[in-house]
Amino acid sequence: VAHAPHYFDRSLTTRRMMLDVLIALLPVIGMSLWVFGPRVLFQIALSVAGCLAAEALFTSLRKRRPALNDLSAAVTGVILALSFPSSVPVHVNLIACFAAIGLGKIVFGGLGQNIFNPAMVGRAFVMIAFPAALGASAYIQQGSEIAAISQATPLSAAKQMGNAAALWPLFIGNVNGSLGETSALACLLGGLYLCLRRTASFEIPVGILGAVIVLGGIQNLVHPDTSFTLLHHLFAGSLLFGTFFIATDPVTSPLTPLGKILFGAGIGILVMVIRVFSGYPEGVMFAVLLMNAAAPLLNRWTIPKPVGGPVPGKQQ
Amino acid sequence: MTAMTENGKKTFPRGIHPPEGKEASRNAPVEVLPEPDSLVIPLVQHIGAPCEPAVSPRQKVSAGDLLGRSEKFVSAPVHAPLPGTAGLPISTTLPNGRHVAAIPLKVEKGSKRGEEIWNTLVSSDWPVSGLEERDPESIRKDVLDGGLVGQGGASFPTHVKFVRNEKKPVRVLLVNGCECEPCLTADDRLMRETPGAIVSGALLAARASGAQEIKIVVERNKPEAIEKLRHACRETPVTVVPVETKYPMGGERQLIPAVLGQSVPTGGLPLDIGVVVVNVASAASVALAVLKKTPLTHRVVSVSGRGIRESKNLFVPVGIPLSTLVEFCGGLTENAARVIAGGPMMGFTPGSLECPVTKGTSGFVVLTRDEASAIDESACVRCGRCVDVCPLHLVPTKIAIAARFQNWEVARAHHLAACCECGCCAYTCPAGIPLVQLIRTGKARMPRE
């Protein structure tokens, strides 16, 4: 005897949502290829292979059937690859994959159970373990034939020398940085697609960008002579990449509409605090990880009031 | 048709738009089912106390004679749909899986009772004036004696809704013609073919309950019904309100906010905010019971879905087995896989094709193998789509998973008991989690406070 409902929306599956993320990443990958050259493809392939292998290995260790075809490990792989500089060594990349899937996901019980975004766990792991391979200097390769990577990343340049990059290259993406983050345009295109498909909840980007605009605006007003303006804050670094592709990971963000807005605002605030007051040039990774930890709390604080009010007779 | 837009867009927040599936039967006029050889008439066809048999075995009964009744207040008597000979009470299984006592009836052929009632319903001489002078208590008594129950699915005894309560005066009567379940067209056909009876019944129901305002609410995907009803109520205080086509518009807790902008308190009734809701079929039955003293023994049933050869709307006696209806509709197709009593969103799968039609059965939908195959369940990725569609603004995944692990504290904090089981969440869930099933099981197992 089957239970109601007997109709399902078959166009909507977890796999399809993951596929949406991969589709949305296409413009980002395209821009990355244009800026950094064919090595990008090698790094993405390596990360995806590493993540799939890690997923298969760790799920078998737990004596579960690996669910590689749900594409979630592939998404982690692509996002991880795109968060690295073009110079990242192969072994660092692979270690990040195993840390991402193993420590970020499987130890919590696999898909849907993890508290922290797996790609960010992997990246944080290798950033601490191999500071030289991922620090600001790793982004700069003097004398490379690729113009972008012979200079400092826009955020490092601003931090160390107070130089602000020109806005148009920042928007288009022809600047140095992690593979996926340089083009604001590509991130906006992919993000728009995700939000329209409702694969990413629009509330999270609204929260993040809202907070950055408010705080960046205040900073601009306090220091009217600065050359690093609000638009630089929005277009430089991994803010837009993180906003649309990392913070919107459904598993590690809250469920309720209000919770999502607060979650986004928290990330935006932390990004600005880290950028302006800390020693790091960029703070998206740490901001996302910190707010991931707050997501269960936000869920509990923002239980919506049912239509018609709460169930009567509750002893609370 | 300009009046269609006069009220703006009446709707409720969230909800879903499943495929409507009404094309197959919406233009099939109601046919009166040929007289069957026998019926099995359940003694419980409503929410409330079961009836005791009022006939002895081998007793001859005429059409409309009492078969069972109860002294309890929340109950409704059961009548013989056709003349014949009553048998020894037996046990039968309702579409919802409940085992109940039933009286078998060997039908005496040749009475034409079904045609008589249907012709009365479609006739154009239903009165629309003078009804407001009738005694409310006598209307209520006729409704009770006629065995009326809500015909939209929940089968709540109708006379209970008409009891006047001085502390909670009724302002508005909503006549529910939304029929938001996919595939069902019984109410649509009834509104198009018997609008006069519905309007008369609505006026009587308003008089009985004390309502001053009477609104017949119809989803916009039934323009013919809206037009026919508007024509039928043009010299009356009754208005027809078109609302957005959206599931679950026909649920009381969605319908009332959509039309009146007020929500029903959780755990309360529409009566708490001065509203009574009756289904259009119930309104027509009120007219029959009060003005023609004809009890509720027949109803319109849609038989539809891709798994049935010919989709039809039939006027049938209660107690007729599903198998007879399937046979009359040309039988099942080769790839038919599942029969649902009610609609595909909230209907039940009966245990056998012998299950009888009751007063609350609005249709049977037959799904094919492709339609019935479930999505494999995977882990919740907390995408929040269930939250985005829940018409009551709950967090279904939290409730369902708390119920699965019997974590009653969390289930209660997320308002488990408020869920109306409409199925929007499970329809939408990308991980194929049986959210409604888990929540319903949780409601039954949660310890009382």
Chai-1 contact restraints between the chains, C-beta under 6 A:
chainA,res_idxA,chainB,res_idxB,connection_type,confidence,min_distance_angstrom,max_distance_angstrom,comment,restraint_id
A,V1,B,T349,contact,1.0,0.0,6.0,A-B,restraint_1
A,A2,B,T349,contact,1.0,0.0,6.0,A-B,restraint_2
A,H3,B,Q437,contact,1.0,0.0,6.0,A-B,restraint_3
A,A4,B,M346,contact,1.0,0.0,6.0,A-B,restraint_4
A,A4,B,G347,contact,1.0,0.0,6.0,A-B,restraint_5
A,A4,B,G423,contact,1.0,0.0,6.0,A-B,restraint_6
A,P5,B,M345,contact,1.0,0.0,6.0,A-B,restraint_7
A,P5,B,G423,contact,1.0,0.0,6.0,A-B,restraint_8
A,P5,B,A426,contact,1.0,0.0,6.0,A-B,restraint_9
A,P5,B,Y427,contact,1.0,0.0,6.0,A-B,restraint_10
A,H6,B,I340,contact,1.0,0.0,6.0,A-B,restraint_11
A,H6,B,P344,contact,1.0,0.0,6.0,A-B,restraint_12
A,Y7,B,P18,contact,1.0,0.0,6.0,A-B,restraint_13
A,Y7,B,P344,contact,1.0,0.0,6.0,A-B,restraint_14
A,Y7,B,Y427,contact,1.0,0.0,6.0,A-B,restraint_15
A,F8,B,I375,contact,1.0,0.0,6.0,A-B,restraint_16
A,F8,B,Y427,contact,1.0,0.0,6.0,A-B,restraint_17
A,D9,B,Y427,contact,1.0,0.0,6.0,A-B,restraint_18
A,D9,B,T428,contact,1.0,0.0,6.0,A-B,restraint_19
A,L12,B,P430,contact,1.0,0.0,6.0,A-B,restraint_20
A,T13,B,P430,contact,1.0,0.0,6.0,A-B,restraint_21
A,T14,B,S378,contact,1.0,0.0,6.0,A-B,restraint_22
A,T14,B,V381,contact,1.0,0.0,6.0,A-B,restraint_23
A,T14,B,P430,contact,1.0,0.0,6.0,A-B,restraint_24
A,T14,B,A431,contact,1.0,0.0,6.0,A-B,restraint_25
A,M17,B,P430,contact,1.0,0.0,6.0,A-B,restraint_26
A,L111,B,A379,contact,1.0,0.0,6.0,A-B,restraint_27
A,G112,B,A379,contact,1.0,0.0,6.0,A-B,restraint_28
A,G112,B,C380,contact,1.0,0.0,6.0,A-B,restraint_29
A,G112,B,V381,contact,1.0,0.0,6.0,A-B,restraint_30
A,P250,B,V381,contact,1.0,0.0,6.0,A-B,restraint_31
A,P250,B,R382,contact,1.0,0.0,6.0,A-B,restraint_32
A,P250,B,C383,contact,1.0,0.0,6.0,A-B,restraint_33
A,V251,B,V381,contact,1.0,0.0,6.0,A-B,restraint_34
A,V251,B,R382,contact,1.0,0.0,6.0,A-B,restraint_35
A,L255,B,R382,contact,1.0,0.0,6.0,A-B,restraint_36
A,L255,B,G384,contact,1.0,0.0,6.0,A-B,restraint_37
A,L255,B,V387,contact,1.0,0.0,6.0,A-B,restraint_38
A,L255,B,V395,contact,1.0,0.0,6.0,A-B,restraint_39
A,I303,B,H414,contact,1.0,0.0,6.0,A-B,restraint_40
A,P304,B,H393,contact,1.0,0.0,6.0,A-B,restraint_41
A,P306,B,T266,contact,1.0,0.0,6.0,A-B,restraint_42
A,P306,B,L392,contact,1.0,0.0,6.0,A-B,restraint_43
A,P306,B,H393,contact,1.0,0.0,6.0,A-B,restraint_44
A,P306,B,L394,contact,1.0,0.0,6.0,A-B,restraint_45
A,P306,B,H415,contact,1.0,0.0,6.0,A-B,restraint_46
A,P306,B,A418,contact,1.0,0.0,6.0,A-B,restraint_47
A,V307,B,S263,contact,1.0,0.0,6.0,A-B,restraint_48
A,V307,B,L392,contact,1.0,0.0,6.0,A-B,restraint_49
A,V307,B,H393,contact,1.0,0.0,6.0,A-B,restraint_50
A,G308,B,S263,contact,1.0,0.0,6.0,A-B,restraint_51
A,G308,B,V264,contact,1.0,0.0,6.0,A-B,restraint_52
A,G308,B,P265,contact,1.0,0.0,6.0,A-B,restraint_53
A,G308,B,T266,contact,1.0,0.0,6.0,A-B,restraint_54
A,G309,B,P265,contact,1.0,0.0,6.0,A-B,restraint_55
A,G309,B,T266,contact,1.0,0.0,6.0,A-B,restraint_56
A,V311,B,T266,contact,1.0,0.0,6.0,A-B,restraint_57
A,V311,B,G267,contact,1.0,0.0,6.0,A-B,restraint_58
A,V311,B,H415,contact,1.0,0.0,6.0,A-B,restraint_59
A,V311,B,A417,contact,1.0,0.0,6.0,A-B,restraint_60
A,V311,B,A418,contact,1.0,0.0,6.0,A-B,restraint_61
A,P312,B,G267,contact,1.0,0.0,6.0,A-B,restraint_62
